Amino acid sequence: MAQKYHFGGIDCVMIKVEFNKQLTLKELLGLYKTADFAREKLDDDPKRLQMMLDHTQLLVTLRDDDRLIGMARCLTDFEYSCYLSEIVILPDYRGQGMGKRLLQSIHDYLGERVAVTLRADPGAIGFYSEVGYQQVDHMFRIHREA
């Protein structure tokens, strides 16, 4: 669980937000496994996963002390558009505003001029609607084979 401190009559959580701090492949796969996220990537080629990390233009991580508890990976031009490729939070930290904190950090970092788009899992649609994302029907993709 997150470290808590008391400030102004409110219990607060001490979580560090970091931008573009390099993740190791071991950290990434540990996060995926513990969060039960992207199971198909656990058996993927390590070189391919490292390439994915190396070419991520915006990586936002959340840490409780030095423990990686969440992250968001974005592909962006930093001017017009940003695609939020994935957002992952450890189960013990869910429901504590960590996803909202990641999204707010992305928006603060990119500014108001950059539109953020994403593909939401069906179970997350309500969350994204709640934090101000608008559902659109005009997106397309070509499915990739592993």
C-alpha positions in Angstrom: 0.0 0.0 0.0 1.0 3.6 -0.5 2.8 5.5 2.3 0.4 7.9 3.9 1.0 11.2 5.6 -1.3 13.7 7.3 -1.5 17.2 5.9 -4.1 19.9 6.7 -6.6 17.5 8.2 -6.4 15.1 5.2 -4.7 11.8 4.8 -2.4 12.0 1.8 -0.4 9.4 -0.1 3.3 9.9 -0.8 3.8 8.8 -4.4 6.6 10.0 -6.7 5.7 10.9 -10.3 8.6 10.6 -12.8 8.8 11.5 -16.5 10.9 9.6 -19.0 12.9 7.7 -16.3 14.2 4.6 -18.0 12.5 1.4 -16.9 14.3 -1.9 -17.0 12.6 -4.8 -18.9 12.5 -6.7 -15.6 10.6 -3.8 -13.9 8.2 -3.6 -16.8 7.5 -7.3 -16.9 7.1 -7.4 -13.1 4.5 -4.7 -13.3 2.6 -6.4 -16.1 2.7 -9.7 -14.3 1.6 -8.4 -10.9 -1.1 -6.2 -12.4 -2.3 -9.1 -14.6 -1.9 -6.8 -17.7 -0.8 -7.6 -21.2 -0.3 -11.3 -20.5 0.7 -11.8 -24.1 3.8 -9.6 -23.6 5.1 -11.8 -20.8 6.2 -14.4 -23.4 7.2 -11.9 -26.1 10.7 -11.5 -27.5 12.8 -9.4 -25.0 14.5 -7.5 -27.9 11.1 -6.5 -29.2 9.9 -5.3 -25.7 13.2 -3.4 -25.2 12.6 -1.7 -28.5 9.1 -0.8 -27.4 10.5 0.8 -24.3 13.4 2.5 -26.1 11.0 4.2 -28.6 8.4 5.4 -26.1 8.3 9.1 -26.4 6.6 9.8 -23.0 6.8 7.5 -20.1 5.2 8.5 -16.8 5.9 6.3 -13.8 4.5 6.2 -10.3 6.7 5.0 -7.4 6.1 4.3 -3.8 9.7 4.9 -2.5 11.6 3.0 -5.2 8.8 0.5 -6.0 7.2 0.9 -9.4 3.5 0.9 -8.8 2.2 2.3 -12.0 3.0 3.7 -15.4 1.7 5.1 -18.6 3.3 4.8 -22.0 2.6 7.4 -24.7 3.5 8.0 -28.3 3.4 11.6 -29.2 4.6 14.5 -31.4 4.4 16.8 -28.3 2.4 19.4 -30.3 -0.8 18.0 -31.8 -1.5 14.4 -30.7 -0.6 11.8 -28.1 -1.7 8.2 -28.2 -1.8 6.7 -24.7 -0.7 3.2 -25.4 -1.1 1.7 -22.0 -1.7 2.6 -18.4 -1.0 0.0 -15.6 -1.5 0.3 -11.9 -0.7 -2.4 -9.3 -3.8 -4.0 -7.8 -3.0 -2.8 -4.2 -2.9 0.8 -5.5 -6.1 0.8 -7.6 -9.0 2.8 -6.3 -6.7 5.4 -4.8 -6.7 7.9 -7.7 -3.4 6.6 -9.2 -4.9 6.3 -12.7 -6.3 9.9 -12.5 -2.9 11.0 -11.3 -1.1 9.5 -14.3 -3.6 11.0 -16.7 -3.3 14.5 -15.0 0.5 14.2 -15.1 0.3 13.5 -18.9 -2.0 16.4 -19.5 0.1 18.8 -17.4 3.3 17.6 -19.2 1.9 18.0 -22.7 -0.2 21.1 -22.2 -3.6 22.0 -23.6 -2.6 22.0 -27.3 -2.1 18.2 -27.4 -5.1 15.9 -27.9 -4.8 12.6 -26.1 -6.4 9.5 -27.5 -6.5 5.9 -26.3 -8.2 2.6 -26.8 -10.0 1.6 -23.6 -10.8 -1.9 -22.5 -14.5 -2.3 -22.0 -14.2 -2.4 -18.2 -12.3 1.0 -18.2 -14.8 3.0 -20.4 -16.6 4.3 -17.3 -13.3 5.5 -15.7 -12.2 7.4 -18.8 -15.7 9.0 -19.2 -15.6 10.0 -15.5 -12.3 11.8 -16.0 -13.4 13.8 -19.0 -12.5 11.6 -22.1 -15.1 11.6 -24.8 -15.9 8.3 -26.5 -15.5 8.5 -30.3 -16.6 6.0 -32.9 -14.3 7.0 -35.8 -11.2 5.2 -34.9 -9.7 2.3 -36.8 -6.9 -0.2 -36.4 -5.1 -3.0 -38.2 -4.7 -5.9 -35.8 -1.1 -7.2 -35.5 -0.1 -10.8 -35.2 2.5 -11.6 -32.5 
